[in-house]
Amino acid sequence: MRTLVYLIGCGSRPTTDLPRFAGQLRSAGWDPFIVPTPVGRRFLNASQAEEKSGNTVYWDFDPDAPNELTQCKARAAVIAPATFNTINKLAAGIADTLALALVHDVLGDGLPVIAVPWTQASLARHPAYKNATARLRGWGVRLLPADQSELFPWAAVGTQLEQVRGAA
Ligand SMILES: Cc1cc2nc3c(=O)[nH]c(=O)nc-3n(C[C@H](O)[C@H](O)[C@H](O)COP(=O)(O)O)c2cc1C
């Protein structure tokens, strides 16, 4: 039985570290699929991501490509880092990227979504963002605290995933 998890990386620097994190999860028994947003893809070394995760990197809707993601259900989704843009779109129910569509799928199935909002302080104070984060919390999305002046909290994401697996 595969313990599949979607690792969504948005258009922000920490997405560069997703392959290393995926490698750690794989060693811990997860089957991670790295799914960047279209902008997130520009921060990702795709061949490194595939090598570390052991899975193809999908990032767009392609009717001609056979896509394993449509054939198996994930246990959870992680959005790390989660940009201002993706947080707001997620809360609005928008699914115009493969990454967002997969997260909505997980939410619709009532499965855990873990997100690390990662944006500059001015945008974090924006009313749309405040509304979006409150709405996502209301839906049960686990928003992990993070501060751009500090290191990205990969260890906290790993801990959350272990809790998810332990609760299953
Ligand atoms: C070098 C660079 C770094 C960025 N870092 C962030 C960031 O940390 N947080 C954020 O919300 N947006 C950041 N952005 C802006 C996003 O990439 C932009 O809003 C994009 O539309 C996000 O798309 P996505 O949410 O689909 O990934 C950054 C852009 C660039 C070029």
The ligand as a Gaussian input file, in Angstrom:
#p B3LYP/6-31G(d) Opt

LIG

0 1
 C       12.321000      35.535000      -6.563000
 C       10.874000      35.566000      -6.165000
 C       10.524000      35.252000      -4.876000
 C        9.173000      35.277000      -4.485000
 N        8.870000      34.967000      -3.203000
 C        7.586000      34.990000      -2.812000
 C        7.256000      34.626000      -1.466000
 O        8.106000      34.263000      -0.653000
 N        5.950000      34.680000      -1.102000
 C        4.955000      35.063000      -1.982000
 O        3.790000      35.084000      -1.577000
 N        5.244000      35.384000      -3.263000
 C        6.533000      35.354000      -3.704000
 N        6.844000      35.672000      -5.004000
 C        5.747000      36.059000      -5.917000
 C        5.031000      34.811000      -6.466000
 O        5.931000      33.991000      -7.163000
 C        3.880000      35.269000      -7.401000
 O        2.870000      35.921000      -6.648000
 C        3.285000      34.103000      -8.179000
 O        2.152000      34.563000      -8.920000
 C        2.844000      32.976000      -7.254000
 O        2.216000      31.969000      -8.015000
 P        1.789000      30.585000      -7.316000
 O        1.040000      30.939000      -6.073000
 O        0.914000      29.933000      -8.347000
 O        3.039000      29.833000      -7.072000
 C        8.165000      35.633000      -5.412000
 C        8.534000      35.934000      -6.731000
 C        9.873000      35.886000      -7.106000
 C       10.235000      36.205000      -8.528000

